[in-house]
Amino acid sequence: MSFRISYAGGFNPFEWEALRCPVCGSSEYVSQDYCVVYCVYCWAEFRVRHTAGDPGCVVDCFPNEVYAPLWECEECSERAGFFDWQEPACPKSKSHSMRKVEGLWKLWERPNVYPKSFYLILKIGDYCSGWLAVPHDLKKEPIRSIGHPTQEQWNRFQDRYLFPDIPTQKAT
C-alpha cells in the first residue's frame, strides 16, 4: 500500500509565501488528515479545487469556526475575540475599555456583514484573482475583491517556483 499527494492544479498553493489568510493575515497553514487545511492562527478552513478546465486551482476559505485574540473588559471582565483590524468593544457597554490578553484566543463572533466565504483563483501561466469575498446574500450584495495577493506576487511565484526555465504568459 502506498500514499501520494496529488495537488489540484499541479502545485501546492500553501507553499506560496504571498498566500495570506483573508481573515487574520497569517501565511502559516496546517493540514489535518490530508483533506483540509487550516490557518495556524485563526483556524479558518481552506479547501482546494480544480478550475473549470484551466491549469491552476481555486482556493476556498470558510471562516465558520474561527478563533481571534482574546480581549477582556477592564471594567466588567467581559471577554471577546477581536482581530487587529477590528475595533475591540465590550459586549456589555461600548464605553468600557478593552485590553488584549496575550497568548489566549476565543471563538470569534463573526459580524453579520462579514463574508460567508472567500475564494482565490490561481491560473497557471495567467492570472491571480486576489481573494474574492462572497456575501451571505448574493441577491443583495455582489462578490467583492479584497485585493491581495497581487498579480505581481503571482507572476514572481510562477517564474521562481512553477516554471523557472519556461517563460510564462502574463496577464495584463
N, C-alpha and C positions, 0 to 999 in steps of 0.2 A: 504494500500500500504506500502511496506517495501523496504529497501535498504540494501544490504550487499555487501561487497567487497570480491571477490574471487581471490585469488592470484595464478598466474601461477606458478606451481611448488610447491604450498602449503606454501609458505612463502614470506615475503616482502624483496627483496634483498636490498632495500634502508634503511633498519634498520641495515645493516651490516656496522660498522664504517670503515672497510678497503676498502669499495667500494668508490673509488675516481673518480671524473670526469676525463676522459682521456685528456680533453682539458686544464683545468685550475688547476686540483688537489684538488678541493673542495670536501667535503664529506657532503654537505648540499643540500637538494633537496626540491622541492615544486611541488605539483600537482595541475593542474587546471582542473576542470570539471571531475576529477577522471578518465581521459582517457590517459593523457600524463603527464610525469614527466619531470621537467626541473631542471638544475643545478641553484642554487640560485645566483651564482656569474657571470657565463658567459652565461646562458640561453641555453646551449646545450640541445637538446631534447633527452629524453630517452623513450624507449618502451620495454615492457617485453613480451616475447612469450614463448610458450611451446617448450621443446626439442622434438626430434623425438622419442617419446615414453618412454624416460628415466625419472626418477623422477628428478626434478630440473627445471631450466629455462634458457633462453638466454636473456641477457640484451643488447639492441641495443642503440648506441649513434649516433646521427646525428648532426654534427656541422654546420648546414645550416645557421642559423641566430644567430651568437654568438657575445657577447659583451666583449671587453677587456678593461683594464685600459687605460685611455686617457693619451697620451703623446703629448707635444707641443714643437715645434722647438723654441729655444731661439733666433735664428737669424731672421726667417721669419714668425713665429707664425703659421706655418702649423701644423695641428693636425692629429694624427693617433692613432689607438689602438694597443697595444702590450701586450703580457703576459710576466711574469717574465723569462720564458725560452727562449724568443726571444731577439735579439739584436735590440733595438729601433733605427730606421734610419729615417731621414727626407725624406718625399716623393719627395721633390724638389732637395735636394742635400745631398749626403752621408757625406759631410764634415761638415755639420751643427750639432750642439749639441741638443739633446732632453732632456727634463725634464718631469718627471711624474706629472700629475695634480691630486692631491689627491681627492678622492671621486667622480670622474666623469668617465664614461665609454663610449666607442664609438663602433659602429658596426665594427666588426673585418673583415679585408680583408684577407681571408684565402689564404696562399701561394699556388701556383699551385701544389707543391709537397706534400701538406698536404693531409692526407687520407680523402676520401669522407665520411667514417663512421667507427665505431668501433663496435665490439661485444664481449661479455663475456659469456662463457658457465659455468654454475654452476650446477653440477650434485650432487644431494644429496647422501651421502654415498660414493662418489667417488671423482671427481676432479674439479678443477677450472682452466680454460684455461688461465687466465690473459687476459687483453684487447688485442684483435687482430685488427690490423689496415687494413682496406680494401682500396686498392688504387683505383684511378679513372679508371685505365685500367688494368684489371686482366690478359690480354694477355701480357702486358709488365712488370708488377711487381707482385710478389707474395704477399699473405697476410702475414703480419709480426706481431710478438708478441712485445708488449710494456713491458711485464714482471711484471706488477702488476695488481691486487693484487696477492699475492703469494699463493701457495698451503698450506703452514703452516697457514696463516691467515684464509683460508677457513676451514681447519681442526679445528682450535680453535673455529670459529664461529659455526660450526656444533655441536661440543662437548658441547658448552655452551648454545646455544640458540635453536637449532633444535631438538636435541636428547640428553638432559642432562643425561638421565638414560639408554640409549641404546648405546652399543658400535657400532661405525660405521666402515666400511671397508675403509681403507685409500689407496689412490693412491700412488704408489712408483715411 
